[in-house]
Amino acid sequence: MRWTVNFAARQARTLAFDRPVLYLASVVLLAAMYFSAAKLALLVAIPPGYATAVWPPSGIALASILLLGSRVWPGIWLGASLVNVTVHSSLVAATLMGAGNTLEALAGAALMRALIGAPGPFRRGEDVIKFVAIAALSATIAATVAAAPLALVHSLGPPELLWNWWTWWQGDAAGIIIVVPLGLAWA
């Protein structure tokens, strides 16, 4: 039964992306969802304004790649880059941060597919533990990639940079842990 559901979902994704208009619409919709969720999350950002205690867009990005496939990555990159441009960042810094968020989602999806077999429900306690570990590990990517542009654009010293890295990591991990299971269950 599970094989049939996964096969049908894979076939639907393949058919949808065979049409360039549907693919482009999926990418643009994902970028808009990421951007909107990010702007809402930034309302409670910790100064200098990039990191929040919970970052739902990371969960949206990972769930989207799990459900729609890796081909939608440009939507994540576009949404993340655009939101970072709006937060007093240079274009180079924003695109680097967008790349970090994109790599975070791609790595998380690859690990989930390899270790859990997602998308699919968490059937065992071990799946939940693996998922939390994957969330923590993949969140490290975006926080680390963002550290260099943050240090350069905002002239942050080591203590402030470490605090921002920690908050960025925590927010992304929390966003993944909260949003991905909801997105998978909803789909």
SELOFI-199708 format. One record per residue (C-alpha): residue in one letter; x, y, z. Coordinates in pm, 1 decimal, padded with zeros to 6 digits. Layout:
SELOFI-199708
[tilo 'a' [X Y Z]]
...
END
This chain:
SELOFI-199708
[tilo 'm' [00000.0 00000.0 00000.0]]
[tilo 'r' [00277.1 00246.1 00093.5]]
[tilo 'w' [00459.7 00169.7 -00233.2]]
[tilo 't' [00144.9 00246.8 -00431.1]]
[tilo 'v' [00096.3 00582.5 -00256.1]]
[tilo 'n' [00463.2 00680.2 -00303.7]]
[tilo 'f' [00457.1 00567.9 -00669.1]]
[tilo 'a' [00139.7 00766.3 -00736.5]]
[tilo 'a' [00286.3 01077.4 -00569.5]]
[tilo 'r' [00608.3 01041.7 -00768.7]]
[tilo 'q' [00410.2 01005.5 -01093.3]]
[tilo 'a' [00202.9 01315.2 -01010.6]]
[tilo 'r' [00520.9 01516.9 -00944.0]]
[tilo 't' [00676.0 01395.4 -01269.1]]
[tilo 'l' [00366.2 01478.4 -01474.6]]
[tilo 'a' [00332.1 01821.4 -01315.9]]
[tilo 'f' [00691.9 01912.2 -01394.0]]
[tilo 'd' [00676.5 01786.3 -01751.6]]
[tilo 'r' [00491.3 02108.2 -01825.3]]
[tilo 'p' [00719.7 02412.2 -01795.0]]
[tilo 'v' [00435.2 02642.7 -01695.8]]
[tilo 'l' [00338.6 02421.9 -01400.9]]
[tilo 'y' [00701.1 02392.4 -01295.0]]
[tilo 'l' [00751.7 02768.7 -01311.2]]
[tilo 'a' [00427.5 02825.1 -01120.6]]
[tilo 's' [00543.9 02582.1 -00848.8]]
[tilo 'v' [00876.8 02761.8 -00813.8]]
[tilo 'v' [00714.5 03105.7 -00799.4]]
[tilo 'l' [00450.4 02989.4 -00549.7]]
[tilo 'l' [00718.5 02835.1 -00327.1]]
[tilo 'a' [00922.9 03157.0 -00342.7]]
[tilo 'a' [00614.2 03358.1 -00245.8]]
[tilo 'm' [00530.6 03121.9 00042.1]]
[tilo 'y' [00890.3 03132.1 00168.7]]
[tilo 'f' [00905.4 03511.5 00140.5]]
[tilo 's' [00569.8 03565.0 00315.0]]
[tilo 'a' [00647.3 03327.5 00600.2]]
[tilo 'a' [00990.8 03485.2 00640.7]]
[tilo 'k' [00853.2 03840.3 00657.6]]
[tilo 'l' [00609.3 03728.8 00928.8]]
[tilo 'a' [00885.8 03554.1 01123.7]]
[tilo 'l' [01113.3 03858.3 01098.3]]
[tilo 'l' [00859.3 04060.4 01294.9]]
[tilo 'v' [01010.0 03897.4 01605.8]]
[tilo 'a' [01373.3 03891.3 01491.4]]
[tilo 'i' [01664.0 03940.2 01727.3]]
[tilo 'p' [01891.2 04234.8 01632.3]]
[tilo 'p' [02047.1 04288.4 01380.1]]
[tilo 'g' [01728.4 04143.3 01233.4]]
[tilo 'y' [01819.8 03815.5 01063.0]]
[tilo 'a' [01763.9 03547.6 01325.1]]
[tilo 't' [01446.4 03437.9 01503.3]]
[tilo 'a' [01379.5 03175.6 01766.2]]
[tilo 'v' [01157.9 02987.4 01517.3]]
[tilo 'w' [01205.8 03010.7 01138.8]]
[tilo 'p' [00906.9 02838.3 00969.6]]
[tilo 'p' [01041.7 02899.3 00615.4]]
[tilo 's' [01306.8 02631.1 00675.0]]
[tilo 'g' [01031.7 02380.1 00742.6]]
[tilo 'i' [00835.9 02499.3 00440.1]]
[tilo 'a' [01146.9 02456.8 00224.6]]
[tilo 'l' [01224.1 02104.2 00345.5]]
[tilo 'a' [00861.7 01988.4 00322.7]]
[tilo 's' [00836.4 02131.1 -00028.8]]
[tilo 'i' [01142.2 01944.0 -00148.1]]
[tilo 'l' [01020.1 01623.0 00013.3]]
[tilo 'l' [00677.1 01655.2 -00146.0]]
[tilo 'l' [00759.1 01815.6 -00481.9]]
[tilo 'g' [01113.7 01698.0 -00541.6]]
[tilo 's' [01451.2 01867.3 -00553.6]]
[tilo 'r' [01367.3 02046.5 -00877.2]]
[tilo 'v' [01184.0 02322.4 -00685.6]]
[tilo 'w' [01504.1 02444.9 -00517.7]]
[tilo 'p' [01506.8 02771.8 -00718.2]]
[tilo 'g' [01189.5 02875.6 -00534.0]]
[tilo 'i' [01363.8 02841.0 -00199.2]]
[tilo 'w' [01670.5 03028.2 -00318.4]]
[tilo 'l' [01463.0 03306.8 -00472.2]]
[tilo 'g' [01237.9 03350.0 -00167.3]]
[tilo 'a' [01528.6 03341.9 00078.7]]
[tilo 's' [01742.3 03577.5 -00128.4]]
[tilo 'l' [01459.8 03828.2 -00172.3]]
[tilo 'v' [01374.0 03833.9 00195.8]]
[tilo 'n' [01738.6 03885.9 00289.1]]
[tilo 'v' [01766.3 04176.6 00043.9]]
[tilo 't' [01475.7 04343.4 00224.1]]
[tilo 'v' [01657.0 04321.1 00558.5]]
[tilo 'h' [01927.1 04576.9 00484.2]]
[tilo 's' [02163.2 04331.7 00321.9]]
[tilo 's' [02381.4 04357.2 00016.5]]
[tilo 'l' [02282.9 04156.7 -00288.9]]
[tilo 'v' [02588.9 03932.3 -00250.1]]
[tilo 'a' [02516.1 03864.1 00117.2]]
[tilo 'a' [02149.0 03796.9 00041.7]]
[tilo 't' [02228.7 03547.8 -00234.5]]
[tilo 'l' [02479.8 03369.0 -00011.2]]
[tilo 'm' [02223.1 03343.6 00267.0]]
[tilo 'g' [01965.9 03221.4 00014.8]]
[tilo 'a' [02212.7 02956.9 -00100.9]]
[tilo 'g' [02262.8 02845.0 00259.4]]
[tilo 'n' [01888.1 02807.6 00313.3]]
[tilo 't' [01858.6 02614.1 -00013.6]]
[tilo 'l' [02146.0 02379.8 00071.4]]
[tilo 'e' [01992.7 02324.4 00415.1]]
[tilo 'a' [01666.0 02202.6 00258.2]]
[tilo 'l' [01837.8 01989.1 -00007.4]]
[tilo 'a' [02065.8 01823.8 00248.3]]
[tilo 'g' [01778.8 01765.7 00490.4]]
[tilo 'a' [01566.7 01606.1 00218.3]]
[tilo 'a' [01852.9 01381.9 00103.8]]
[tilo 'l' [01916.1 01267.4 00461.0]]
[tilo 'm' [01547.2 01207.7 00527.3]]
[tilo 'r' [01506.3 01003.1 00211.1]]
[tilo 'a' [01815.8 00797.3 00293.1]]
[tilo 'l' [01754.7 00744.4 00665.7]]
[tilo 'i' [01375.7 00754.9 00706.1]]
[tilo 'g' [01229.6 00702.1 00361.3]]
[tilo 'a' [01034.5 01026.1 00357.0]]
[tilo 'p' [00800.9 01160.3 00256.1]]
[tilo 'g' [00588.2 00944.1 00471.1]]
[tilo 'p' [00467.1 00921.3 00825.5]]
[tilo 'f' [00707.8 00856.8 01108.2]]
[tilo 'r' [00620.4 00497.4 01187.3]]
[tilo 'r' [00871.9 00432.0 01465.4]]
[tilo 'g' [01024.4 00623.6 01752.1]]
[tilo 'e' [01359.6 00583.6 01580.4]]
[tilo 'd' [01224.6 00780.4 01282.9]]
[tilo 'v' [01140.4 01072.5 01511.9]]
[tilo 'i' [01488.4 01067.9 01667.7]]
[tilo 'k' [01647.7 01054.7 01321.1]]
[tilo 'f' [01427.0 01340.7 01205.4]]
[tilo 'v' [01529.7 01562.6 01498.7]]
[tilo 'a' [01896.8 01481.1 01431.2]]
[tilo 'i' [01851.7 01560.8 01060.7]]
[tilo 'a' [01684.7 01891.5 01150.2]]
[tilo 'a' [01973.9 01982.9 01380.3]]
[tilo 'l' [02237.6 01881.4 01128.1]]
[tilo 's' [02082.3 02049.5 00824.5]]
[tilo 'a' [02015.2 02371.0 01021.0]]
[tilo 't' [02389.9 02392.0 01076.4]]
[tilo 'i' [02439.1 02451.3 00703.8]]
[tilo 'a' [02229.1 02767.9 00675.5]]
[tilo 'a' [02358.1 02915.6 01001.7]]
[tilo 't' [02719.7 02856.2 00903.7]]
[tilo 'v' [02682.7 02987.5 00547.1]]
[tilo 'a' [02509.8 03301.4 00683.4]]
[tilo 'a' [02782.5 03373.7 00938.5]]
[tilo 'a' [03033.3 03518.7 00691.3]]
[tilo 'p' [02796.4 03767.3 00523.6]]
[tilo 'l' [02658.8 03868.9 00864.4]]
[tilo 'a' [03008.1 03935.3 00994.5]]
[tilo 'l' [03099.9 04143.4 00689.6]]
[tilo 'v' [02777.8 04338.9 00637.8]]
[tilo 'h' [02713.9 04418.5 01005.6]]
[tilo 's' [03071.9 04419.2 01138.0]]
[tilo 'l' [02982.1 04174.3 01412.3]]
[tilo 'g' [03244.4 04072.6 01663.2]]
[tilo 'p' [03294.6 03707.9 01764.6]]
[tilo 'p' [03050.1 03710.1 02060.3]]
[tilo 'e' [02769.8 03871.0 01856.0]]
[tilo 'l' [02843.7 03648.4 01557.8]]
[tilo 'l' [02829.4 03335.9 01774.1]]
[tilo 'w' [02502.3 03451.9 01930.7]]
[tilo 'n' [02352.7 03515.5 01584.8]]
[tilo 'w' [02479.1 03178.4 01457.8]]
[tilo 'w' [02320.5 03004.9 01756.7]]
[tilo 't' [01987.6 03185.7 01714.3]]
[tilo 'w' [01988.8 03121.9 01337.6]]
[tilo 'w' [02059.8 02751.7 01394.2]]
[tilo 'q' [01799.0 02720.5 01668.9]]
[tilo 'g' [01534.1 02901.0 01463.4]]
[tilo 'd' [01593.1 02687.0 01154.8]]
[tilo 'a' [01597.6 02361.8 01353.5]]
[tilo 'a' [01278.6 02458.6 01538.7]]
[tilo 'g' [01109.4 02561.2 01213.3]]
[tilo 'i' [01196.5 02227.2 01056.1]]
[tilo 'i' [01084.8 02025.8 01358.9]]
[tilo 'i' [00751.5 02208.6 01378.6]]
[tilo 'v' [00656.9 02263.7 01012.8]]
[tilo 'v' [00779.6 01951.6 00829.7]]
[tilo 'p' [00562.0 01696.9 01016.2]]
[tilo 'l' [00261.6 01928.5 00977.8]]
[tilo 'g' [00328.8 01970.2 00606.4]]
[tilo 'l' [00377.9 01598.6 00549.1]]
[tilo 'a' [00064.9 01512.1 00747.7]]
[tilo 'w' [-00137.8 01775.3 00563.5]]
[tilo 'a' [-00020.8 01652.2 00221.1]]
END
